[in-house]
Amino acid sequence: MKPSLDHVPKNSKRNFFQWFKYKWSNDPLFSIAVALIIMIILQTLVLGFDYDSFGSWFQAWTNNWINILRNNAATAIVALGMTFVIMTGGIDLAVGSTLVVTGALSMMLLDTGTKGFLVAAGITGVPAFIITILVVLLFGYLLGSLIGVSITKGKVPPFIATLGAMMIFRSVTQHFMQGYNPKVPAEFLQIASFKIGNFMIMPIIYWAIIALILYYVSKRTTFGRQIIAVGSNERAAKLSGIHVEKVKLRVYALMGLLVSIAAIIQVSRIGSMDFSNAGRGMEMDAIAAAVVGGTNMMGGRGFILGTVYGMLIIAVMNNLLNLFGVPPFLREAFKGVIVIAAVLLQKKEKSS
C-alpha cells in the first residue's frame, strides 16, 4: 500500500522540510527522482556555460543528452525486462550473451555477401528486414523460454541457469562467427539512425514506447499483479490459484524478447558487432538500473518508472565520470558503490 500524506500530522504538512523528509523516507520514486535532478544539475554545471549565446549552450546540452539516451537505450530496454525478472525473485545473467547470439543471427540473415541467408534465397530490401526482425524476435523469445523452462521445470536456480546460458550462448556464437564478417545493408541502419529533425532519436523512442507498455502491464494487468504476488510469497501465490511456473516462464520469455529488440537496435545503430565483447557487463548495468530504481532484490517490489530513473542516474553518472576524466576501469567501482548503497537503503526502509 502506498504511503499517504494523510499519515503526516497536519502541522508538518505546512513544513516543507518535514514533508520532504517524509517523502524521501517513504516514497522510493520520489527519492530516486530527487537524486536524478541533483545529478542533472551537477552535470549541467560541469558542462559549463562558456558559450556565445544561450542558444548555443542549449544546443550543446541537448546534443549531450541525446547522445546519453541514445547510447544507453538498448541497455535501458533490457533493464525494463530485468525489473520483472527480479520482481519474481529471479535474476538473468545471460542477457549480454543473448544479445550477442541474437545480434549474430540478425547479421547472418542480413549479410549482403555470398554467405547471407536471405540474399541466397533472393530476398533483399524491406522484405528481408521484416523477416530478419521477426525471426530474431522469435529466436530471442525462444531462448528466454528455454531459460525459463530450465528454472521452472528443471528446478535449476535462476543464478545457475542463467550463468550457464551466458557461457553457452557466447561461446557457441564466437565459435560459429570466427572469421566471418557479415555486412549489414546500409538501409537497415535507418532503424536506429533515421533522423527526426536533426536528431537521431529512434532508439530513445523505442525505449520510451516499451517503457510505457511495460508500465501499463505492471500497473493495470493481471500478469503484472501476478509477478508481484509470486515475488512476494510464492507459496501464498500458489494457494491463491496463480500458476507460478507459468508466470516465471512468461517473464523469462519476455526478457529474451526484449534482449532481441535491444540486439536489433545495436546492430542497426553500429552496423556490426564485436562477438567477444558486445553485451559484456550489460547484465550488471541492467541489474544496477533496476535496483537503483527501487526494485527489491528479494522480489515482490519493483517500479518500471523507477528503473527508467535508475538507468538515467547510471547514464548521467557515467557521463559525469567521463567529463571528470575518471579512468574507465574505475567507473565500474562507482557503479558498484551506487548499487550497494541502493540495497542498503532498501534494507533500512524495510526495517524502519
DOVEXLO-457513 format. One record per residue (C-alpha): residue in three letters; x, y, z. Coordinates in steps of 0.25 Angstrom, whole numbers, plus 2048, in hexadecimal, padded with zeros to 3 digits. Each point is the difference from the previous one (the first is absolute). Example, Ala and Ser with C-alpha at 12.3 -4.5 7.8 and 13.67 -1.06 7.14 Angstrom:
2
ALA8317EE81F SER80680E7FE 
# end
This chain:
352
MET800800800 LYS80680D7FC PRO80380A80B SER7F680C801 LEU80280E805 ASP7F47FE809 HIS8097F880A VAL80880D802 PRO7FC80980B LYS7F980D7FB ASN80A809805 SER80B7F97F8 LYS7F88027F3 ARG80380E801 ASN80F7FE803 PHE8087FD7F3 PHE80C7F9806 GLN7F77F6808 TRP7F87FE7F3 PHE80D7FE7F9 LYS8057F680A TYR7F47F8801 LYS7FF7FF7F0 TRP80F7FC800 SER7FE7F580A ASN7F37FA7FB ASP7FF8037F1 PRO80C7F97F8 LEU7FC8067F3 PHE80180E807 SER80E7FE806 ILE8057FA7F2 ALA7FA80C7F9 VAL80780A809 ALA80D7F87FF LEU7FF8017F1 ILE7FD80F800 ILE80C803808 MET8097F87F7 ILE7FA8077F4 ILE80380E806 LEU80E7FB804 GLN8027FB7F1 THR7FB80E7FB LEU80A807809 VAL80B7F77FB LEU7FD8027F2 GLY80180F802 PHE7FA80D7FA ASP80C8057F8 TYR7F88027F3 ASP7FD80B7F7 SER7F1800803 PHE7F57F9807 GLY7FC7F97F3 SER80E7FA7FE TRP8017FB80F PHE7F27FA7FF GLN8037F97F3 ALA80D7FA806 TRP7F87FC80C THR7F57FA7F8 ASN80B7F87F7 ASN8077FB80C TRP7F37FB806 ILE7FB7F97F3 ASN80E7F97FF ILE7FE7FB80E LEU7F27FB7FE ARG8037FA7F2 ASN80D7F9805 ASN7F87FA80C ALA7F37FD7F9 ALA8037F17FE THR8057FD80E ALA7F4808805 ILE7F67F77F9 VAL8077F4806 ALA7FF80680D LEU7F18017FF GLY7FF7F17FE MET80A7FE80B THR7F6807809 PHE7F67F67FE VAL80A7F4802 ILE80580680D MET7F2803805 THR7FD7F17FF GLY80C7FD809 GLY8097FC7F4 ILE80C8057F8 ASP8057FF7F2 LEU80F8017FE ALA7FE7FB7F1 VAL7FB80D7FA GLY80D8047FA SER8037F37FA THR7F27FF7FB LEU80280E7F9 VAL80C7FA7F9 VAL7FA7F47FB THR7F38077FB GLY80980B7FA ALA8087F67F9 LEU7F47F97FA SER7FA80D7FB MET80E8037F9 MET8007F27FA LEU7F28027FA LEU80380E7FB ASP80E7FE7FB THR8018067F2 GLY80C7F67FD THR8007F37FA LYS7FD7F980E GLY7F4808802 PHE7F47F7803 LEU7F58097FA VAL8098057F4 ALA8027F27FD ALA7F17FE800 GLY7FE80C7F7 ILE7FA80980B THR80580E801 GLY7FB80D805 VAL7F4803809 PRO7FB7F17FF ALA80E7FB805 PHE80080B80B ILE7F27FB805 ILE8037F27FF THR80D802808 ILE7F980880B LEU7F57F6801 VAL80A7F4801 VAL80980780A LEU7F4803809 LEU7FB7F27FF PHE80E7FB803 GLY80280980C TYR7F37FC805 LEU8037F17FF LEU80E802807 GLY7F980780B SER7F67F5801 LEU80B7F5800 ILE80680780C GLY7F2801807 VAL7FE7F17FD SER80D7FD807 ILE7FC80880C THR7F17FC801 LYS8007F17FB GLY80F7FD803 LYS80080780E VAL80E8067FD PRO80280C808 PRO7FF80D7F7 PHE80E804803 ILE8067F37FB ALA7F67FE7F5 THR80480E7FA LEU80E7FF803 GLY8017F37F8 ALA7F88067F5 MET80980C800 MET80D7F87FD ILE7F97F77F6 PHE7FA80A7F8 ARG80C8097FE SER80A7F47FE VAL7F77FA7F6 THR7FE80D7F9 GLN80F803800 HIS8037F27FA PHE7F78017F4 MET80380F7FD GLN80F7FF801 GLY8068057F3 TYR7F28057FB ASN7FE80F7FE PRO7F18017FB LYS7FD80E7F9 VAL7F3806805 PRO7F88087F5 ALA80180F801 GLU7F18017FF PHE7FE7F780D LEU80880B808 GLN7F58097FE ILE7F87F880B ALA80980780A SER80680C7F8 PHE7F48067FA LYS80080F803 ILE7F4807806 GLY80380F7FE ASN80F800801 PHE8017F580B MET8017F17FF ILE7F77FC80C MET7F97F47FB PRO8077F780B ILE7FB80A80A ILE7F27FF7FA TYR8007F0800 TRP80480180F ALA7F580A804 ILE7F57F77F9 ILE8057F3806 ALA80180780E LEU7F18057FE ILE7FB7F27FC LEU8077FA80C TYR7FC80A80A TYR7F17FD7FB VAL8037F1802 SER80680280E LYS7F4809805 ARG7F47FC7F8 THR8007F27FC THR7FE7F2808 PHE80E7FC7FB GLY80780C807 ARG7F87FD80D GLN8047F17FF ILE80F8047FE ILE7FF80880D ALA7F97F4807 VAL80A7F67FC GLY80C808805 SER7F980480D ASN7FC7F2804 GLU8017F57F6 ARG7F97F6809 ALA7F4809803 ALA7FF8037F1 LYS7FF7F17FD LEU7F57FF80B SER7F880C7FA GLY8007F97F2 ILE80B8067F9 HIS8087F77F7 VAL80E804805 GLU8087F87F6 LYS7F88067F4 VAL80280F805 LYS80F7FD802 LEU8017FA7F2 ARG7F980C7FA VAL80980A807 TYR80D7F97FB ALA7FA7FF7F2 LEU7FD80F800 MET80E802805 GLY8057F97F3 LEU7F78087F7 LEU80480D806 VAL80F7FC7FE SER7FE7FC7F2 ILE7F980E7FE ALA80D806806 ALA8097F87F7 ILE7F88057F3 ILE80280E805 GLN80F7FE803 VAL8027FA7F2 SER7F980B7F9 ARG80780A808 ILE80E7FC7FE GLY7FF7F77F4 SER8097F5806 MET8027F880D ASP80C7FC808 PHE7FC7F2803 SER80B7FF80B ASN7FD80D808 ALA7F28047FC GLY7F680080B ARG80B7FD80B GLY7FB80680D MET7F28037FA GLU7FA7F780B MET80780880B ASP7FB80D7FA ALA7F27FB7FE ILE8007FB80F ALA80680D805 ALA7F58087F9 ALA7F57F8806 VAL8067FF80E VAL80380F800 GLY7F28027FB GLY7FA7FA80C THR7FE7F17FC ASN8027F780C MET80B7F57FD MET7F87F7808 GLY7F48017F7 GLY7F2805802 ARG80280F7FD GLY8048087F4 PHE7FE80C7F8 ILE8018027F1 LEU80080F802 GLY80B7FE80B THR8087F77F6 VAL80080C7F6 TYR80480980B GLY80B7F6804 MET8057FF7F2 LEU80180F7FE ILE80880180D ILE80A7F67FC ALA8018067F2 VAL80280E806 MET80A7FB809 ASN8087FA7F5 ASN7FF80D7F8 LEU80580780D LEU80B7F7802 ASN8048017F2 LEU800810801 PHE8087FF80D GLY80B7F77F8 VAL7FE7F4809 PRO8077F47FA PRO7F67F67FA PHE8037F480A LEU7FD80980C ARG7F38037FB GLU7FB7F2803 ALA80480380E PHE7F780C801 LYS7F47F87FA GLY8037F580B VAL7FF80A80B ILE7F38057FB VAL7FA7F27FF ILE8057FC80E ALA7FA80E806 ALA7F37FD7F9 VAL7FF7F2806 LEU80480680E LEU7F580B7FF GLN7F67F57FC LYS8037F880D LYS7FF80D808 GLU7F28027FA LYS7FC7F2803 SER80580180F SER7FA80D803 
# end
